[in-house]
Amino acid sequence: MDPEDLGELAEAVVEGDAEEMVEETLEVIFGIDL
């Protein structure tokens, strides 16, 4: 799990960006870069 991905996920949640939340969640869980 990349701390940078977690930071980006948190930022997406704060901004209310659903598409970005999904993308970052997948990156955190599966370790893939979308």
mmCIF entry with sequence, helices, sheets and N, C-alpha, C, O atoms, coordinates in Angstrom:
data_MODEL
# 
_entry.id   MODEL 
# 
_entity.id                         1 
_entity.type                       polymer 
_entity.pdbx_number_of_molecules   1 
# 
_entity_poly.entity_id                      1 
_entity_poly.type                           'polypeptide(L)' 
_entity_poly.nstd_linkage                   no 
_entity_poly.nstd_monomer                   no 
_entity_poly.pdbx_seq_one_letter_code       MDPEDLGELAEAVVEGDAEEMVEETLEVIFGIDL 
_entity_poly.pdbx_seq_one_letter_code_can   MDPEDLGELAEAVVEGDAEEMVEETLEVIFGIDL 
_entity_poly.pdbx_strand_id                 A 
# 
loop_
_entity_poly_seq.entity_id 
_entity_poly_seq.num 
_entity_poly_seq.mon_id 
_entity_poly_seq.hetero 
1 1  MET n 
1 2  ASP n 
1 3  PRO n 
1 4  GLU n 
1 5  ASP n 
1 6  LEU n 
1 7  GLY n 
1 8  GLU n 
1 9  LEU n 
1 10 ALA n 
1 11 GLU n 
1 12 ALA n 
1 13 VAL n 
1 14 VAL n 
1 15 GLU n 
1 16 GLY n 
1 17 ASP n 
1 18 ALA n 
1 19 GLU n 
1 20 GLU n 
1 21 MET n 
1 22 VAL n 
1 23 GLU n 
1 24 GLU n 
1 25 THR n 
1 26 LEU n 
1 27 GLU n 
1 28 VAL n 
1 29 ILE n 
1 30 PHE n 
1 31 GLY n 
1 32 ILE n 
1 33 ASP n 
1 34 LEU n 
# 
_struct_asym.id          A 
_struct_asym.entity_id   1 
# 
loop_
_struct_conf.conf_type_id 
_struct_conf.id 
_struct_conf.pdbx_PDB_helix_id 
_struct_conf.beg_label_comp_id 
_struct_conf.beg_label_asym_id 
_struct_conf.beg_label_seq_id 
_struct_conf.pdbx_beg_PDB_ins_code 
_struct_conf.end_label_comp_id 
_struct_conf.end_label_asym_id 
_struct_conf.end_label_seq_id 
_struct_conf.pdbx_end_PDB_ins_code 
_struct_conf.beg_auth_comp_id 
_struct_conf.beg_auth_asym_id 
_struct_conf.beg_auth_seq_id 
_struct_conf.end_auth_comp_id 
_struct_conf.end_auth_asym_id 
_struct_conf.end_auth_seq_id 
_struct_conf.pdbx_PDB_helix_class 
_struct_conf.details 
_struct_conf.pdbx_PDB_helix_length 
HELX_P HELX_P1 AA1 PRO A 3  ? GLU A 15 ? PRO A 3  GLU A 15 1 ? 13 
HELX_P HELX_P2 AA2 ALA A 18 ? PHE A 30 ? ALA A 18 PHE A 30 1 ? 13 
# 
_struct_conf_type.id          HELX_P 
_struct_conf_type.criteria    ? 
_struct_conf_type.reference   ? 
# 
loop_
_atom_site.group_PDB 
_atom_site.id 
_atom_site.type_symbol 
_atom_site.label_atom_id 
_atom_site.label_alt_id 
_atom_site.label_comp_id 
_atom_site.label_asym_id 
_atom_site.label_entity_id 
_atom_site.label_seq_id 
_atom_site.pdbx_PDB_ins_code 
_atom_site.Cartn_x 
_atom_site.Cartn_y 
_atom_site.Cartn_z 
_atom_site.occupancy 
_atom_site.B_iso_or_equiv 
_atom_site.pdbx_formal_charge 
_atom_site.auth_seq_id 
_atom_site.auth_comp_id 
_atom_site.auth_asym_id 
_atom_site.auth_atom_id 
_atom_site.pdbx_PDB_model_num 
ATOM 1   N N  . MET A 1 1  ? 0.850   -1.193 0.000   1.00 0.00 ? 1  MET A N  1 
ATOM 2   C CA . MET A 1 1  ? 0.000   0.000  0.000   1.00 0.00 ? 1  MET A CA 1 
ATOM 3   C C  . MET A 1 1  ? 0.888   1.246  0.000   1.00 0.00 ? 1  MET A C  1 
ATOM 4   O O  . MET A 1 1  ? 1.756   1.414  0.856   1.00 0.00 ? 1  MET A O  1 
ATOM 5   N N  . ASP A 1 2  ? 0.650   2.091  -0.960  1.00 0.00 ? 2  ASP A N  1 
ATOM 6   C CA . ASP A 1 2  ? 1.453   3.298  -1.143  1.00 0.00 ? 2  ASP A CA 1 
ATOM 7   C C  . ASP A 1 2  ? 0.826   4.467  -0.375  1.00 0.00 ? 2  ASP A C  1 
ATOM 8   O O  . ASP A 1 2  ? -0.320  4.834  -0.638  1.00 0.00 ? 2  ASP A O  1 
ATOM 9   N N  . PRO A 1 3  ? 1.565   5.052  0.567   1.00 0.00 ? 3  PRO A N  1 
ATOM 10  C CA . PRO A 1 3  ? 1.013   6.191  1.328   1.00 0.00 ? 3  PRO A CA 1 
ATOM 11  C C  . PRO A 1 3  ? 0.551   7.331  0.428   1.00 0.00 ? 3  PRO A C  1 
ATOM 12  O O  . PRO A 1 3  ? -0.391  8.049  0.765   1.00 0.00 ? 3  PRO A O  1 
ATOM 13  N N  . GLU A 1 4  ? 1.206   7.498  -0.707  1.00 0.00 ? 4  GLU A N  1 
ATOM 14  C CA . GLU A 1 4  ? 0.804   8.556  -1.640  1.00 0.00 ? 4  GLU A CA 1 
ATOM 15  C C  . GLU A 1 4  ? -0.600  8.292  -2.178  1.00 0.00 ? 4  GLU A C  1 
ATOM 16  O O  . GLU A 1 4  ? -1.396  9.218  -2.333  1.00 0.00 ? 4  GLU A O  1 
ATOM 17  N N  . ASP A 1 5  ? -0.903  7.012  -2.465  1.00 0.00 ? 5  ASP A N  1 
ATOM 18  C CA . ASP A 1 5  ? -2.244  6.660  -2.939  1.00 0.00 ? 5  ASP A CA 1 
ATOM 19  C C  . ASP A 1 5  ? -3.292  6.954  -1.865  1.00 0.00 ? 5  ASP A C  1 
ATOM 20  O O  . ASP A 1 5  ? -4.388  7.421  -2.174  1.00 0.00 ? 5  ASP A O  1 
ATOM 21  N N  . LEU A 1 6  ? -2.953  6.678  -0.607  1.00 0.00 ? 6  LEU A N  1 
ATOM 22  C CA . LEU A 1 6  ? -3.887  6.971  0.488   1.00 0.00 ? 6  LEU A CA 1 
ATOM 23  C C  . LEU A 1 6  ? -4.150  8.471  0.584   1.00 0.00 ? 6  LEU A C  1 
ATOM 24  O O  . LEU A 1 6  ? -5.281  8.896  0.821   1.00 0.00 ? 6  LEU A O  1 
ATOM 25  N N  . GLY A 1 7  ? -3.114  9.256  0.403   1.00 0.00 ? 7  GLY A N  1 
ATOM 26  C CA . GLY A 1 7  ? -3.273  10.707 0.433   1.00 0.00 ? 7  GLY A CA 1 
ATOM 27  C C  . GLY A 1 7  ? -4.166  11.196 -0.683  1.00 0.00 ? 7  GLY A C  1 
ATOM 28  O O  . GLY A 1 7  ? -4.996  12.084 -0.488  1.00 0.00 ? 7  GLY A O  1 
ATOM 29  N N  . GLU A 1 8  ? -3.989  10.606 -1.868  1.00 0.00 ? 8  GLU A N  1 
ATOM 30  C CA . GLU A 1 8  ? -4.822  10.990 -3.010  1.00 0.00 ? 8  GLU A CA 1 
ATOM 31  C C  . GLU A 1 8  ? -6.265  10.553 -2.793  1.00 0.00 ? 8  GLU A C  1 
ATOM 32  O O  . GLU A 1 8  ? -7.197  11.256 -3.184  1.00 0.00 ? 8  GLU A O  1 
ATOM 33  N N  . LEU A 1 9  ? -6.449  9.392  -2.169  1.00 0.00 ? 9  LEU A N  1 
ATOM 34  C CA . LEU A 1 9  ? -7.801  8.913  -1.863  1.00 0.00 ? 9  LEU A CA 1 
ATOM 35  C C  . LEU A 1 9  ? -8.474  9.866  -0.874  1.00 0.00 ? 9  LEU A C  1 
ATOM 36  O O  . LEU A 1 9  ? -9.632  10.241 -1.059  1.00 0.00 ? 9  LEU A O  1 
ATOM 37  N N  . ALA A 1 10 ? -7.755  10.251 0.165   1.00 0.00 ? 10 ALA A N  1 
ATOM 38  C CA . ALA A 1 10 ? -8.313  11.174 1.158   1.00 0.00 ? 10 ALA A CA 1 
ATOM 39  C C  . ALA A 1 10 ? -8.688  12.507 0.511   1.00 0.00 ? 10 ALA A C  1 
ATOM 40  O O  . ALA A 1 10 ? -9.720  13.097 0.832   1.00 0.00 ? 10 ALA A O  1 
ATOM 41  N N  . GLU A 1 11 ? -7.842  12.967 -0.395  1.00 0.00 ? 11 GLU A N  1 
ATOM 42  C CA . GLU A 1 11 ? -8.113  14.226 -1.100  1.00 0.00 ? 11 GLU A CA 1 
ATOM 43  C C  . GLU A 1 11 ? -9.381  14.115 -1.945  1.00 0.00 ? 11 GLU A C  1 
ATOM 44  O O  . GLU A 1 11 ? -10.189 15.042 -1.986  1.00 0.00 ? 11 GLU A O  1 
ATOM 45  N N  . ALA A 1 12 ? -9.551  12.975 -2.616  1.00 0.00 ? 12 ALA A N  1 
ATOM 46  C CA . ALA A 1 12 ? -10.741 12.762 -3.445  1.00 0.00 ? 12 ALA A CA 1 
ATOM 47  C C  . ALA A 1 12 ? -12.004 12.743 -2.590  1.00 0.00 ? 12 ALA A C  1 
ATOM 48  O O  . ALA A 1 12 ? -13.043 13.265 -2.995  1.00 0.00 ? 12 ALA A O  1 
ATOM 49  N N  . VAL A 1 13 ? -11.910 12.140 -1.404  1.00 0.00 ? 13 VAL A N  1 
ATOM 50  C CA . VAL A 1 13 ? -13.065 12.090 -0.496  1.00 0.00 ? 13 VAL A CA 1 
ATOM 51  C C  . VAL A 1 13 ? -13.447 13.503 -0.062  1.00 0.00 ? 13 VAL A C  1 
ATOM 52  O O  . VAL A 1 13 ? -14.624 13.863 -0.062  1.00 0.00 ? 13 VAL A O  1 
ATOM 53  N N  . VAL A 1 14 ? -12.445 14.300 0.307   1.00 0.00 ? 14 VAL A N  1 
ATOM 54  C CA . VAL A 1 14 ? -12.690 15.677 0.744   1.00 0.00 ? 14 VAL A CA 1 
ATOM 55  C C  . VAL A 1 14 ? -13.343 16.484 -0.373  1.00 0.00 ? 14 VAL A C  1 
ATOM 56  O O  . VAL A 1 14 ? -14.242 17.290 -0.132  1.00 0.00 ? 14 VAL A O  1 
ATOM 57  N N  . GLU A 1 15 ? -12.874 16.252 -1.602  1.00 0.00 ? 15 GLU A N  1 
ATOM 58  C CA . GLU A 1 15 ? -13.410 16.993 -2.746  1.00 0.00 ? 15 GLU A CA 1 
ATOM 59  C C  . GLU A 1 15 ? -14.746 16.436 -3.228  1.00 0.00 ? 15 GLU A C  1 
ATOM 60  O O  . GLU A 1 15 ? -15.427 17.067 -4.036  1.00 0.00 ? 15 GLU A O  1 
ATOM 61  N N  . GLY A 1 16 ? -15.120 15.261 -2.737  1.00 0.00 ? 16 GLY A N  1 
ATOM 62  C CA . GLY A 1 16 ? -16.376 14.655 -3.158  1.00 0.00 ? 16 GLY A CA 1 
ATOM 63  C C  . GLY A 1 16 ? -16.326 14.127 -4.581  1.00 0.00 ? 16 GLY A C  1 
ATOM 64  O O  . GLY A 1 16 ? -17.349 14.066 -5.262  1.00 0.00 ? 16 GLY A O  1 
ATOM 65  N N  . ASP A 1 17 ? -15.131 13.743 -5.032  1.00 0.00 ? 17 ASP A N  1 
ATOM 66  C CA . ASP A 1 17 ? -14.931 13.272 -6.405  1.00 0.00 ? 17 ASP A CA 1 
ATOM 67  C C  . ASP A 1 17 ? -15.087 11.752 -6.448  1.00 0.00 ? 17 ASP A C  1 
ATOM 68  O O  . ASP A 1 17 ? -14.146 11.011 -6.162  1.00 0.00 ? 17 ASP A O  1 
ATOM 69  N N  . ALA A 1 18 ? -16.290 11.299 -6.809  1.00 0.00 ? 18 ALA A N  1 
ATOM 70  C CA . ALA A 1 18 ? -16.609 9.870  -6.763  1.00 0.00 ? 18 ALA A CA 1 
ATOM 71  C C  . ALA A 1 18 ? -15.726 9.056  -7.703  1.00 0.00 ? 18 ALA A C  1 
ATOM 72  O O  . ALA A 1 18 ? -15.226 7.996  -7.326  1.00 0.00 ? 18 ALA A O  1 
ATOM 73  N N  . GLU A 1 19 ? -15.536 9.545  -8.912  1.00 0.00 ? 19 GLU A N  1 
ATOM 74  C CA . GLU A 1 19 ? -14.721 8.796  -9.881  1.00 0.00 ? 19 GLU A CA 1 
ATOM 75  C C  . GLU A 1 19 ? -13.286 8.629  -9.377  1.00 0.00 ? 19 GLU A C  1 
ATOM 76  O O  . GLU A 1 19 ? -12.699 7.553  -9.486  1.00 0.00 ? 19 GLU A O  1 
ATOM 77  N N  . GLU A 1 20 ? -12.737 9.705  -8.828  1.00 0.00 ? 20 GLU A N  1 
ATOM 78  C CA . GLU A 1 20 ? -11.378 9.662  -8.296  1.00 0.00 ? 20 GLU A CA 1 
ATOM 79  C C  . GLU A 1 20 ? -11.309 8.744  -7.078  1.00 0.00 ? 20 GLU A C  1 
ATOM 80  O O  . GLU A 1 20 ? -10.312 8.048  -6.889  1.00 0.00 ? 20 GLU A O  1 
ATOM 81  N N  . MET A 1 21 ? -12.362 8.733  -6.244  1.00 0.00 ? 21 MET A N  1 
ATOM 82  C CA . MET A 1 21 ? -12.389 7.839  -5.081  1.00 0.00 ? 21 MET A CA 1 
ATOM 83  C C  . MET A 1 21 ? -12.297 6.385  -5.512  1.00 0.00 ? 21 MET A C  1 
ATOM 84  O O  . MET A 1 21 ? -11.535 5.604  -4.941  1.00 0.00 ? 21 MET A O  1 
ATOM 85  N N  . VAL A 1 22 ? -13.082 6.025  -6.528  1.00 0.00 ? 22 VAL A N  1 
ATOM 86  C CA . VAL A 1 22 ? -13.066 4.646  -7.023  1.00 0.00 ? 22 VAL A CA 1 
ATOM 87  C C  . VAL A 1 22 ? -11.678 4.299  -7.552  1.00 0.00 ? 22 VAL A C  1 
ATOM 88  O O  . VAL A 1 22 ? -11.128 3.246  -7.230  1.00 0.00 ? 22 VAL A O  1 
ATOM 89  N N  . GLU A 1 23 ? -11.124 5.181  -8.356  1.00 0.00 ? 23 GLU A N  1 
ATOM 90  C CA . GLU A 1 23 ? -9.808  4.948  -8.954  1.00 0.00 ? 23 GLU A CA 1 
ATOM 91  C C  . GLU A 1 23 ? -8.738  4.773  -7.882  1.00 0.00 ? 23 GLU A C  1 
ATOM 92  O O  . GLU A 1 23 ? -7.951  3.829  -7.941  1.00 0.00 ? 23 GLU A O  1 
ATOM 93  N N  . GLU A 1 24 ? -8.705  5.669  -6.911  1.00 0.00 ? 24 GLU A N  1 
ATOM 94  C CA . GLU A 1 24 ? -7.682  5.601  -5.869  1.00 0.00 ? 24 GLU A CA 1 
ATOM 95  C C  . GLU A 1 24 ? -7.881  4.386  -4.962  1.00 0.00 ? 24 GLU A C  1 
ATOM 96  O O  . GLU A 1 24 ? -6.907  3.789  -4.504  1.00 0.00 ? 24 GLU A O  1 
ATOM 97  N N  . THR A 1 25 ? -9.145  4.017  -4.701  1.00 0.00 ? 25 THR A N  1 
ATOM 98  C CA . THR A 1 25 ? -9.413  2.834  -3.885  1.00 0.00 ? 25 THR A CA 1 
ATOM 99  C C  . THR A 1 25 ? -8.865  1.588  -4.563  1.00 0.00 ? 25 THR A C  1 
ATOM 100 O O  . THR A 1 25 ? -8.248  0.744  -3.912  1.00 0.00 ? 25 THR A O  1 
ATOM 101 N N  . LEU A 1 26 ? -9.086  1.469  -5.865  1.00 0.00 ? 26 LEU A N  1 
ATOM 102 C CA . LEU A 1 26 ? -8.556  0.326  -6.611  1.00 0.00 ? 26 LEU A CA 1 
ATOM 103 C C  . LEU A 1 26 ? -7.029  0.322  -6.576  1.00 0.00 ? 26 LEU A C  1 
ATOM 104 O O  . LEU A 1 26 ? -6.413  -0.737 -6.450  1.00 0.00 ? 26 LEU A O  1 
ATOM 105 N N  . GLU A 1 27 ? -6.422  1.495  -6.686  1.00 0.00 ? 27 GLU A N  1 
ATOM 106 C CA . GLU A 1 27 ? -4.969  1.579  -6.626  1.00 0.00 ? 27 GLU A CA 1 
ATOM 107 C C  . GLU A 1 27 ? -4.454  1.119  -5.264  1.00 0.00 ? 27 GLU A C  1 
ATOM 108 O O  . GLU A 1 27 ? -3.453  0.405  -5.189  1.00 0.00 ? 27 GLU A O  1 
ATOM 109 N N  . VAL A 1 28 ? -5.128  1.521  -4.191  1.00 0.00 ? 28 VAL A N  1 
ATOM 110 C CA . VAL A 1 28 ? -4.706  1.142  -2.843  1.00 0.00 ? 28 VAL A CA 1 
ATOM 111 C C  . VAL A 1 28 ? -4.880  -0.360 -2.634  1.00 0.00 ? 28 VAL A C  1 
ATOM 112 O O  . VAL A 1 28 ? -3.982  -1.024 -2.117  1.00 0.00 ? 28 VAL A O  1 
ATOM 113 N N  . ILE A 1 29 ? -6.039  -0.900 -3.037  1.00 0.00 ? 29 ILE A N  1 
ATOM 114 C CA . ILE A 1 29 ? -6.342  -2.309 -2.786  1.00 0.00 ? 29 ILE A CA 1 
ATOM 115 C C  . ILE A 1 29 ? -5.493  -3.240 -3.650  1.00 0.00 ? 29 ILE A C  1 
ATOM 116 O O  . ILE A 1 29 ? -4.913  -4.205 -3.153  1.00 0.00 ? 29 ILE A O  1 
ATOM 117 N N  . PHE A 1 30 ? -5.428  -2.942 -4.937  1.00 0.00 ? 30 PHE A N  1 
ATOM 118 C CA . PHE A 1 30 ? -4.786  -3.868 -5.872  1.00 0.00 ? 30 PHE A CA 1 
ATOM 119 C C  . PHE A 1 30 ? -3.358  -3.471 -6.250  1.00 0.00 ? 30 PHE A C  1 
ATOM 120 O O  . PHE A 1 30 ? -2.660  -4.221 -6.932  1.00 0.00 ? 30 PHE A O  1 
ATOM 121 N N  . GLY A 1 31 ? -2.933  -2.301 -5.808  1.00 0.00 ? 31 GLY A N  1 
ATOM 122 C CA . GLY A 1 31 ? -1.575  -1.871 -6.101  1.00 0.00 ? 31 GLY A CA 1 
ATOM 123 C C  . GLY A 1 31 ? -1.326  -1.587 -7.571  1.00 0.00 ? 31 GLY A C  1 
ATOM 124 O O  . GLY A 1 31 ? -0.196  -1.692 -8.049  1.00 0.00 ? 31 GLY A O  1 
ATOM 125 N N  . ILE A 1 32 ? -2.395  -1.222 -8.295  1.00 0.00 ? 32 ILE A N  1 
ATOM 126 C CA . ILE A 1 32 ? -2.264  -0.907 -9.711  1.00 0.00 ? 32 ILE A CA 1 
ATOM 127 C C  . ILE A 1 32 ? -2.355  0.594  -9.897  1.00 0.00 ? 32 ILE A C  1 
ATOM 128 O O  . ILE A 1 32 ? -2.999  1.292  -9.114  1.00 0.00 ? 32 ILE A O  1 
ATOM 129 N N  . ASP A 1 33 ? -1.709  1.076  -10.929 1.00 0.00 ? 33 ASP A N  1 
ATOM 130 C CA . ASP A 1 33 ? -1.739  2.511  -11.204 1.00 0.00 ? 33 ASP A CA 1 
ATOM 131 C C  . ASP A 1 33 ? -2.653  2.766  -12.387 1.00 0.00 ? 33 ASP A C  1 
ATOM 132 O O  . ASP A 1 33 ? -2.341  2.379  -13.514 1.00 0.00 ? 33 ASP A O  1 
ATOM 133 N N  . LEU A 1 34 ? -3.782  3.416  -12.137 1.00 0.00 ? 34 LEU A N  1 
ATOM 134 C CA . LEU A 1 34 ? -4.760  3.658  -13.202 1.00 0.00 ? 34 LEU A CA 1 
ATOM 135 C C  . LEU A 1 34 ? -4.548  5.009  -13.848 1.00 0.00 ? 34 LEU A C  1 
ATOM 136 O O  . LEU A 1 34 ? -5.282  5.377  -14.765 1.00 0.00 ? 34 LEU A O  1 
# 
